[in-house]
Amino acid sequence: MSLHCMAVGRMYKAVISPLILDGQAVEWCDRVKYLGIYLASAKAVKFDINPVKRSFYAACNSIFSHSHGVAE
């Protein structure tokens, strides 16, 4: 299991020294997935909805591609 951490606030762009927790290195990243939602690193808490939109359009395209020949 990998650990991820993200900085939020005025120092979100700062280079942070590595952190060891229970013998495992914590990976610093720009966004974290939590309960299916992506939180983005910024001055304030931001939500990245691009992956959600991408999966929605992929599902719609899948439905449309399998509905050729269906009458209204």
NORCOR-V956534 format. One record per pair of residues at least 4 apart in sequence whose C-alpha atoms are under 7 Angstrom apart, sorted by the first residue. I is the first residue (numbers start at 1). GAP is how many residues later the second one is. D is the distance in whole Angstrom. If there is no record, write none. Layout:
I_GAP_D + I_GAP_D
This chain:
3_23_5 + 3_24_6 + 4_22_6 + 4_23_5 + 4_24_6 + 4_25_7 + 5_21_7 + 5_22_6 + 5_23_5 + 5_24_6 + 6_22_6 + 6_23_6 + 6_24_6 + 6_25_7 + 6_26_7 + 6_35_6 + 7_5_5 + 7_34_6 + 8_4_5 + 8_33_5 + 8_34_6 + 8_35_6 + 8_36_6 + 8_37_7 + 9_33_6 + 9_34_4 + 9_35_6 + 10_33_5 + 12_29_6 + 12_30_6 + 12_31_6 + 18_8_7 + 19_6_6 + 19_7_5 + 20_4_5 + 20_5_5 + 20_6_6 + 21_4_6 + 21_5_7 + 30_10_6 + 30_11_5 + 31_7_6 + 31_8_5 + 31_9_4 + 31_10_6 + 32_6_5 + 32_7_5 + 32_8_7 + 33_4_5 + 33_5_4 + 33_6_6 + 34_4_6 + 38_9_6 + 38_10_5 + 39_7_6 + 39_8_5 + 39_9_6 + 40_5_7 + 40_6_5 + 40_7_6 + 40_8_6 + 41_4_7 + 41_5_7 + 42_4_7 + 49_4_6 + 50_4_6 + 51_4_6 + 52_4_6 + 53_4_6 + 54_4_6 + 55_4_6 + 56_4_6 + 57_4_6 + 58_4_6 + 59_4_6 + 60_4_6 + 61_4_6 + 62_4_6 + 63_4_6
